[in-house]
């Protein structure tokens, strides 16, 4: 385990071995999430938005649940037809 110390101004330096392993360079943005008593840091990737920003994007469209139920019913009917044909 690698450790780091928080400075009196609240800053932390990411150890060189960690920066090299994760290809973190100066200017790389990180998001920090608190999970119970842990800090989870992740690289901010501008190409992939945070999933929470996608809430409601597909409202008004076809129900995914209904489409899955119909697909499953078609699979069952197909399997039943194959079983009867034996």
Residue pairs with C-beta under 8 A, 6 or more apart in sequence:
2 15
2 17
2 18
4 12
4 13
4 14
4 15
5 12
6 12
14 24
18 24
19 25
22 43
24 30
24 43
28 43
29 43
29 44
30 41
30 42
30 43
30 44
31 41
31 42
31 43
31 44
31 50
32 39
32 40
32 41
33 39
33 40
33 41
33 42
34 40
58 64
